[in-house]
């Protein structure tokens, strides 16, 4: 067995259908007396439900979370928390909201109680991201790791199918890159395979039964998807990622493209780039998706296409003339990756992703 180091993080995870009702108890366990509830503007109603459960422990609601966490919004949220005397935050929603909670914690040390409603996985990581002047900066800091994560599958029953699919494949991306991370461990390898498999069986059910959000089959699938997202997020929090995540942060932050959709489109092409240097990882991905013996990159592409997800960057409004600059940005800093970074190969990868070609 290869040598490894497995670092655990101090975090409480609660997984329970109907778990939102215990939000007040979880806040009390944190020792928080006044929590600021964070959300995006469209999720204001959900934030108000959370505030009602918190009762006197709710300091107020800040509904200004937006994609890629612009530094301006982070400053506004920090000022709001300070003005209201908050001693903690509840981040209820997807990656944008949880990312905003991290931006607050980064400078204030306020504890985060995360209530994920998508499959982004940010709640399981000490990774933060801030966008300033069109460039997204990411980093790791133990202060931004949510202290408590409350997973309630019931909160995902109304998640639209297109969002569910891209959010789920975004989660798969965390585990797919985790399978070839230089610092992976036997524990993370298991989480990768189990997480990909859970999402691989859940997403087709969610996509094919959109008119039955409350059926037993969909409820089971929603639970499986959130379980898979937890595992994949835990991988992201413990294993270094490579080319795929670097490209997606570049494209999302510099061109304001939607996070989950970018991950969905880029993933099979980033895997194809790395496939010659990571054949065991590609075989594990294909097997977890029920395609043992097939190509890992093709298995991911085919899953996305079969579920109606976008497969081309041009579908998101990316301009072909921006691909050269995107390639330059992706090469500005070296980072661990199974295959050495080469401008020609990454430019070809971006071209394939732009046009939505199936990996060969």
TORFI-509319 format. One record per residue: z, y, x of N, C-alpha, C, O, CB in turn. Coordinates in steps of 0.1 Angstrom, whole numbers, plus 5000, padded with zeros to 4 digits. Each point is the difference from the previous one (the first is absolute). Glycine has a CB too. Example, Ala and Ser with C-alpha at 12.3 -4.5 7.8 and 13.67 -1.06 7.14 Angstrom:
2
507849435132500050124991500050125009500750005010500549884971498150235015500050115009500850114992500150115005497749835007
This chain:
360
500049885009500050124991500050125009500750015010500549874971498050225015500050135008501250084999500749994989496950015008502950075013501150084999499850114990498950054998501749905026500550104970499950114990501350064998501149955004497149934984501850245007501250084996499850044985499050064996501450035028500649884968499950034986501250104997501149965001497849824993500750345002501050114998500150024985499050034993500550085028501749874973500250024986500450144997500550075010500249694987499150294991500350144996501150004990500049914991497750165014503350024996501150004990499550064986499750124999501949915020498249884972499350044987500549914989500049885002498050225011502249954975500349924989498849994991499450114996503049965005497249814995498849984991500549934988500649905000497850095020501350084968500349944987498749984993499250094998503150035001497549754996498849964993500449954987500549894999498250065023500950124967500549964987499250074989499850125000502549845009497149964982499350064988501150084992501149954998497149865002501450314996501050094993501050065010501050064995498749804985500050135033501050055009500250155000501150045006498349775008499750274980500350145000501350044994500650105003496949934996502949884991501350034993501250005010501050064997498049844983500850045032501249995009499950115011500750005010499449764986499050345002499850115009501350075003500350045012497349994981503250004997501250075002501049925009500750065008499050054970500349765019500949925008499649995015500850015009499649854971498350145022499550005014500350145007500350005012497949834981501750274999500350145006501550005004500450055010497850064976502649835005501550005003500349925012500850045008499749994968498849865026500249915012499650085012500549975011499049824975499650305013499650085012501050115003500050065011497649904984503350074995500950115002499450134996500650105004500649775013497750144977499350124997500550054986500149934991497950005022502350204987500550074988499050084993500050024988502249985022496850064998499050094994498649965006499850035012501950164984497549754997498749955005498850084994500050024988501049755016498150275005498850074995499049894998499749925008500850295005498949794975499049904996498650065003499650104996501949804986497750025026498750045005499049924992500149894997500750175026498050014974498949934994498850095001500050115005501549784979497350055012498850084999500050074986500749954991498049895025500550264982500050064987499649914989500650004989498850215022499649704991499749904989501149914996500049944989497750085018503349965002501049904998501450074996501049945002497949915014500950274979501250084996500849924989501350005001497550215005500649734985500749934989500849885006501249984996497050084988501349875026500849895006501150065008501149945000496949925002501850255005501150075007501150044990501249995003497250095015501349974970501050034990500849884995501150014997497450194997500849695005500749874997501149975011501149974997496849944990501650115025501049975011501150105000501249965002497049955012501550224983501150104999501049974989501250025002497150155007501149784980500949974989501049885003501150004997497150084987501349825024500849895004501150065010501149954999497049884998501550265012501050055009501050094994501250005004497049995013501450074972501050094993500550115009499250085005501549734981500650205015500650115008499749995015500250105007501649914976497749885021499749995014498650065004499650005011501849794989497950254990498750065002500150155003500550084992498449754993500650215026500150145004498850084994500150124998501149825023497749994976498850064995498849925004500149895005500950334997497849834994498749935002499150095008499850114996500549754982499150085032498950075007498749924998499949895005501750215012497449964976498849924996498850045009498950004995502049974982499450075035498950065008499449905011499450045009501650184987499349655003499549915009498549994999499549984989502749895011497150135011498549995000499649915012500849975009498950264980499049735010499549905010500050065014499850125002498749794980501950005027500050035015501150095004500050045012497649924988503350084991501250085004499650135008500450005012501049794987498050314995499850125008501350065004501050004993496850044994502250025025501350065005500550114990501250024999498149935025499850124970500450104990500949954989501050054996496950085010501749754988500749944990501449945005501050014993496849944995502150005024501349955006501050125001501249984998497549845015500950294991500950125002500550044986501250034999497650055021500449924970500550034987501049914995501050034994496850075001502049775007500949894995501350015008501149994994497049865000501950185019501250015008500850124994501249994999497749915022500450214977500750124995500649984986501150044998497350105015500949784979500549974986501349915002501050034993496749994997502349885018501149925002501250085005501249984995497349825010501350295004501150085006500650094989501250024999497749975024500250074970500450104989500849934990501050064995497050085009501749744992500749934990501349925005500749954992497150034996502350035025501249935006499949854999501049934999500350264995497549755007499849864999500649935012499850055011498149984975502749855012500549925011499249875001500549915007501850204991496649894995499149885001498850034991499950094993502049755011497150074998498750014992499749874994500249895006499050305008500249814974499449894993498550025000499550104994502649864992497249965021498550015001499549894991500049885003500050215021499549954964499449914990498550024999499650104996502749894991497049905016498550015000499449935011500549895004499750334986498649825015499349935010500250065014501050075002497349884981500850035026500150045014500250155002500750045009498049764997500650284985500150145002501450054997500550095008497149934985503149934997501350044997501049955010500950085004498549924972500549885028500949945010499850075013501050035008499049754980498750265015499850075012500650145000500550055011497449834991502250184987500650134998501549995003500750085006497650004978502349815010501449975003500349995015501050055005499249844972498950045030500249995014499950135008500750025009498349754989500150324997499950135006501350084999500450075009497149934986503249984993501350064999501049945009500850075007498649984969500749825024501049935008499850035015501049995008499149834975498750205021499750025014500750125006500449995012497449914985502550204995500650125005501450024995500850095004497050014999502649824986501350034994500949885000501250014998497650144988500749735018500849885000500549964986500949914999499850145024498750004966500449964987499549864997498949965004501050284988501049675003499649864997498950004989500150084990502249845017496849984994499049984990500249884992500349895005498150225009501649904973500049894991498649994994499650084992502949945002496749885010498649994996499849904988500649905000498850155024499850004967499749924988498449995000499450084993502849994994497249835020498650005000499349964987500549914993499750035031498750124973499349964988498549965003499249984991502350184996498249845026498749945004500349905011501249965003497650264992500249745012500149895010499950065015499649925009499549914974501150305018499750075013500949945012499549995011499950214976501849775010500949945011500750105009500849955008497749864991501350324999500650105008501649995000500650035010497450124986502549804993501449994998500749915010501250015002498550044974499549865030500649905009499950045015500349925009499249914974500050295020499750045014500750125004500450094992497449805005502550125016500550135006498850095005500250085008501949804999496750104987498850075003499950124991500149994988498849805021500850334996499850124992498650065004499549975010503050084988497050034993498750075003500050134994500550024988498349765012500750325007499950144995498650055004499549985011503050064992496950044988498750055002500150155002500650074992498349754995500650235024500050155003498750045006499549945010503050054994496950114990498750055004498949895001499150015008502250155005498749754977499049905000500249885009499149915000499450274994502649815013500349895008501349934996501050074998497750045021501249764980501249934996500749945012499549935008499450014970502450105023500949955011500949904994500750024990499150205022500349664995500949904996501049975011499850035011498549874974502950045011501049975010501049904994499949974988499850255023501249734997501149924996501350065003500250065010498449744994502350194986501350065002501049924990499749994988499450245019501949724998501049924992500550084988500449944990500249935030499550264982500650094989499249994987500550034989500450125029497849824983499150014988500049874992499449994990499250185022501949724994500049874993500950014987501250035002498449855020499950104966500850004988501249915002499949895004498150174982503249995010501249925001500049894989500549885003500850325006498249834980500049904989498650004994499450114998503049924997497049865002498749984993500349924987500449895000498350135022500950044967500249944987498649964994499250094996502950045000497649745005498749964994500249954986500749914997498550025026500150144968500049964986498649974995499250104998502950044998497549745003498649974996499650064987498850034997501449765015500750234979499750074987499450135002499250054991502749834998498450195022499550145002498550005004499450105000502949975006497249814997498649995004499149954989498849995002502049965021499850014966499249954989498950094995498949964996503149914997498250265008499150104996499150055011499250094997502449974985498549895030499250055011498649964997499749884998502250095018497250134984498649974997499449895009500350005012499450244979499449685004499449905008499350055012500349945011499449934968499550235021499450055013501050035010499949975012498250114975503049995009501150045010500749875004500349995012499950244977500049685002500749885004499249925011500649955010500450044967497750005021499249935009500050065014500249935010498450004971501150205020499950075013501450005007500149995012497950154980503049895000501450005005500349865006500749995010500050194974498949715009500349875004499349965013500549945009499950004968498350115024499349975012500550085012499949965011498049984975502550185011500750085010501249925006500250005012499150224976501549725003501149915004499549895009500649975010500750094969497749875017499449895008499650055014500249935009498949964970500550235022499650065013501250005010499849975011498550174977502949895007501250005008500249865007500249995012500850194974498949725005500249865005498849955008500349935010501250034970497350085017498949955007500050055015499849925009498950084970501750135023500150055013501349945007500049995012498850224982502249764998501249945006499849875006500749965009500650164974497749815012499749865006499450005014500149905007499550034970499950195027499650015014500850115008499550045011498249884982503450135002500850095007500649945013500449895000500150234978499549965032500549955013501449964999500549925008497850235004502549924979501449974999500449924988501150004995499350215017498649714983500349924988501049895004500249975012497550084978502949895000501049895002499749894990499250024991502650155017498949724993499849894990500450054986499549964990500949875028500650254982500550064987498950084994499749994988502750005019497150115000499050094995498749924996499350034991501650165023498749714994498949924997500149934986499150004992500549965033501649994972500349944987499950104989499349984990502249855021499050294992500050114989498550044998499650024989502750065018496949925003498650044999499349904991499450044990500650065033500149774980499349904992500550004986499249994990500549875031501650144977500650004987499650124991499749994989502249875020498250264998499650124993498650014995499750034989502050085024497449854997498550004996499849904989499250034991500250035033501249824977499849904989500550054987499349984990500949845027500950244982500650054988499050104993499850004988502649965021497250134999499050114995498749944997499450044990501850135023498349734995498849944997499949924987499050004993500749985031501449974972500049934987500450094988499649984988501149815024500050324991500450094989498950104996499850024988502549965021496950085001499150104996498949964991499650074991500950035031498949784980499049954990500549994986499350034990499649855028502350084980500649994986500250144995499650034988501649765018499350315001500250134996498650074996499950074990502249955025496949954993498750064998499349944988499250074993500649975031500449834973499249934989500750014987499449964990499749895027502250194982500750014988500550154997501250024998499549735004498450354999500550134999500550044986500850094999497649975019501149874972500450024987501349934996500550024988497250025006502949895015501249934997501150035010500649915007498149904983501750325011501050035011501349944998500850005009498050214993501649754986501349954997500049854998501049944996499650274994498349725013499949854999500949945011500350065010497449954979502649865008500849935010499349985013500550015011500649874971497550105017499249985012500050135009500149995012498549844976501350285005499950135007501450035006500150055011498050034974502949905007501450035005500349915013500550055010500250004966498849835024500249915012499250065011500550015012499949794974498450245011499150055011500650145006499950025012498149874977502550195002500650135004501249975010500250075010499050054968501649785018501149965009499549955013500650045010500849914970497649965020499449955012499550115009500250005012499249794976499950315006499450115007501050085007499950045012498249964972503050035009501150095006500749925011500450065010499850064968500049755020500649915010499150005012500550025012500649844971497650135016499150005011500050145007500050005012498649834976501550275004500050145006501350025008499950065011498750024970502549865014501250015008499949935014500450065010500949954968498149875022499949935012499050075010500350015012500249784975498450255007499050075009500650135005499750045012498449864975502650175005500750135005501049975011500150085009499550024968501149795021501049965011499349975013500550035010501049884972497350035017499249985012499650135007500250025012498949774978500450315001499750135006501150075007499950075009498449954972502949955013501250065006500549945013500850065007499850004970498949825026500549935012499049965010500449965011501349964974497050105012499049955009499050125003499750074990500549695002499450265020499050115003498649974994499649885000501750165021498150064974498749994994498950055009500450065011500649964966497849965020498950045010498950084993500350104993500249705019498350164991498850094997499950034985499750114997499249785022501450014973499850034985500850124996499550094993500049675003501850235007500950114995499750135006500150114994501749725002497850175017499650125007498850074993500050124998500949795024498150014975498850054993500450064987499550104996499149735016502250104980500350044987500850135000499850094991500249675001500950265017500850125001499050125004500150114995502049765011497050105003499050105004499150044988499950124998500149795025499550004970499150034989500850064988499550104994499049715013502650144990500850064989500550145003499850094992500949685002499950255018500650135003498950115003500250114996501849775012497050084999499050105004498950034989499550115000500849815024499549994967499050024990500549994986499350004990499049905026503150094983500750004987499449904991499850024988500650225015499549645002499549894992501249924995501049995006496949995007502049964975501249934994500449885009499249925004500050154973502149925025500649915010499649854997499449935009502550234994498549794985499849864998498549964999499749895005502450114982497150095008498549974999499449995014499249915003500750204975500649985031499549995014500449875007499249945006500950314995501149714997500549875006499249894994499649915008502750184994497449914985499249894994498649995006499549895003501850154976498150075023498650015005499949965015499249925004500350254979501549885025499949995015500549865004499549955010500850304992500649694991500649885005499149895004500149955011501750114974497249895007499249895004499250045013499749915008500150014968499850205026499250045011500950015013499549975011498950164974502849925014500950005011500449865004500149975012500850254980499249694998500349865004498849945007500149925009501450064971497350055015498849955007499950055014499549925009499350074969501650135025500050055013500949925009499749975012499850264979501749745004501049935008499949854999500649935008500850264988497749754996499949864998499849925013500649905002498550154975500049995032499749925012501349995008500149905008497550184992503350025000501249995008501249954993501149985006498050215006500849784975501149954992499649894990500250024988500950205014498349675002499449904991501149934992499849974988498450005028503050014989501149944993500550084988500249954990500549935031499350254982500450104989499049994989500450004988500850155028497549854987499050004990500049884992499850004987498850145027501749744992500149884993501250004991499949944988499049945031502250184985501250004991499850094988500549974989500950005032497950144981499750094989499149934990500350004988499850205027498949734989499149934991500849894992499849984988498250075027502849884993500849894993501050064990500149944989499649925032500950254982501050064991499350044987500650014989500850065030497349974982499250044988499349894994499150024991500650205020500649654993499449894993498649975005499349934993502250114988498250015031498649985005500149945014499350045009499950164978501649695014500149935013498749965005499149954993503149975000497550115020498849975006498950115000499049995006501549774989499850344996499150114999500350115010500949995007498849964968499550155025500250125008501150094994499950034988497749965020503450045000501150094995499450134995500450054989501249845026497650194993499550124995499249994987500150094992499849985032499349824975499249994988500949964988499750054989498349875025503050014989500949964989500750134994500150014988500349775022500050314999500650134995498950084993500350064989501449945030497150014986498950084994499749944986499950084990499249985033500849814976499649944988501150024989499750014988498949825025502750164991501150034991499950144994500050014988501449835025498450264996499950134995498850024990500150064990501050025032497749874982498850014992500249934987499650064989499049965032502049874979500149924987501050074990499949974988499749825025501350294993501050074991499550144996500750074994501149805017497050174993499450134996500550115009499950124995499949794982500850065034500550115009498850075007498949945002503349945001498050245001498950075008499849935013501049955006499550274984498349765015499849935013499250095010499749965011500349834977499750345008499350095009500750135001500450064990497449825005502350185017500650135001499250114993500650104996500349835026497850054977499250104993500550014985499850114994498249855022502549934979500550014986501250094998500350054989498949725008501550265014501250095000499650145003500950095000500549725007497350224996499650145003499950025015499850125004501349954975499149835029499850025015498650035003499149954993502849895012497950255004498650045004499649935012500849985010499550254980498449725010499549935012500150085013500249945010498349934974501350265015500050085012501450025006500150055011497950074979503049835003501450015005500449875008501150005005499550154976498549755019500449885006500250015015500949945006497949944976500350205025500250025014501350065004500749965009496850074993502950084990501350065003501149914997501050005007498050224987500949704996501149904996500249905012501149965003498450074972499449935031500049915011500750065012500849945007497149954985501850245010500650075011501650014998500749985010497150154994502649904984501450024997500749865002501150005005498450194979499949715012500649865001500249965014500849925003498250024976500250125030500149965015500950095008500149995012497649914985502850214997500750105007501349945007500350055011498850124973501649745010501249945006499849855000499649944990501850255002498949755020500049855001501249944993501150065000497549965021501349864974501049934993499849855001498849965002501650244982500649725014499849865001499049954989500050034989502349945020496849944996499049944991499449885007499950005012499550224977500449675003499549885007498850015008499849945011501249944970498050205014498850025007500050155005500350094993498549744992500850195028499950135005499250104991499049964994501349945029500250224977499350104991498750055008500150045011502150034978496749925004498750045005499350094990499949964988499949835026499750334991499450094990498949944992499950034988500750155028498549754991498849944993500449914989499550004989499250025032502349894982500549914990500750064988499849964989500449885029500650264985500750074989499050084992500250014988501950005026497050054992498950084993499349904991499750044988500150135030499849714986499349914992500949954988499649984989499149955031502650054983501049974990500050104989499949974988501549915029498750254987500050114990498750004992500050034988501550105027497449844991498750004993500049894989499550024989499350085032501749784983500049894991501050044988499649974988499949865031501650234984500950044990499550104991500250014988501749935027497350164991499450104992499049954990500050044988500350115031498949754985499049954991500549884992499349964990499050125026502849874987500649894992499349865003499849924990500750254992499149815030499449875003501049895001501150025005497150115008501449754983500949895001500049965015499049995006500649934970501650055030500149975014499249875003500049914992502250195009497049905010499249895003500749905008499449905004498650254995
